[in-house]
Amino acid sequence: QVQIVASGGGLVQPGGSLRLSCAASGITFSDYAMNWYRQAPGKQRELVAGITSGGNTNYADSVKGRFTISRDNAKNMVYLQMNSLKSADTAVYYCNADRKRDSLKWSYWGQGTQVTVSS
């Protein structure tokens, strides 16, 4: 049974920091790219940051230089360090595990964790 569990959200003031964590089980973690998405009220879900199985990272332009994604394959964990938070970062953040092999694709989602940036 695959479980993707995100945690670490909360209320933070503008300019503050949060670290999100995502624990994965039931998959061969090192085979999967791991991604953080977010969805703000009334908006579409968007990719925030991703890290491949090999450790390559990519970021949305809106978070470059402020957010850092990392993974620990020994612990089956992925993290999103968020610094210099803005009100525009307020959203539900989702963790995603993604794998492609030839024409096959596996994709699993966590339940989301709320991040609210407000004074």
BAKOLGU-700007 format. One record per residue (C-alpha): z negated, y negated, x; residue in three letters. Coordinates in steps of 0.25 Angstrom, whole numbers, plus 5000, padded with zeros to 4 digits. Layout:
ZYXAla;...
This chain:
500050005000Gln;500449875006Val;499449755006Gln;499749615010Ile;498549525009Val;498549385012Ala;497249305014Ser;496749175020Gly;497249065010Gly;496348955005Gly;496148805003Leu;496348725016Val;496448575018Gln;497848515023Pro;497848525038Gly;497048655038Gly;497248795042Ser;497248935035Leu;497549065040Arg;498149165031Leu;498049315033Ser;498849435028Cys;498449575029Ala;499549685027Ala;499349835025Ser;500149955021Gly;501349905029Ile;501749925044Thr;501349785047Phe;502049765060Ser;503349795053Asp;503249685043Tyr;503649535044Ala;502449455038Met;502649325030Asn;501849225024Trp;502449155011Tyr;501849055002Arg;502049004988Gln;501648874983Ala;501548844968Pro;502848824962Gly;503548854975Lys;504348984980Gln;503649074990Arg;504049035004Glu;503949095018Leu;502949035026Val;502949115039Ala;503349255044Gly;503149345055Ile;504049465059Thr;503549595063Ser;503849555077Gly;503049425076Gly;504149325074Asn;503749205065Thr;504449115055Asn;503848995047Tyr;504248905036Ala;504648765041Asp;503448715033Ser;502448785041Val;502948795055Lys;501948745065Gly;500848755055Arg;500748905051Phe;500749025060Thr;501049165056Ile;500449285064Ser;500249435062Arg;499349545068Asp;500049675067Asn;498749745071Ala;498049695059Lys;499249695049Asn;498949545047Met;499749415047Val;499249275047Tyr;499649135043Leu;498949025051Gln;499148895043Met;498848765050Asn;499048615045Ser;499048665031Leu;499748565021Lys;499648565006Ser;501048615005Ala;500548745011Asp;499748774999Thr;500348904993Ala;500049054991Val;500349125004Tyr;500849265004Tyr;500949365015Cys;502249455015Asn;502549575023Ala;504049595025Asp;504849705032Arg;506349735032Lys;507049855038Arg;508549875036Asp;508749845021Ser;507349875017Leu;506249775015Lys;504749775013Trp;503949655008Ser;502549645004Tyr;501749524999Trp;500249484999Gly;499549424987Gln;499549274993Gly;498449184997Thr;498249044993Gln;498348925003Val;497948794997Thr;498048665006Val;497348555000Ser;496248445003Ser;
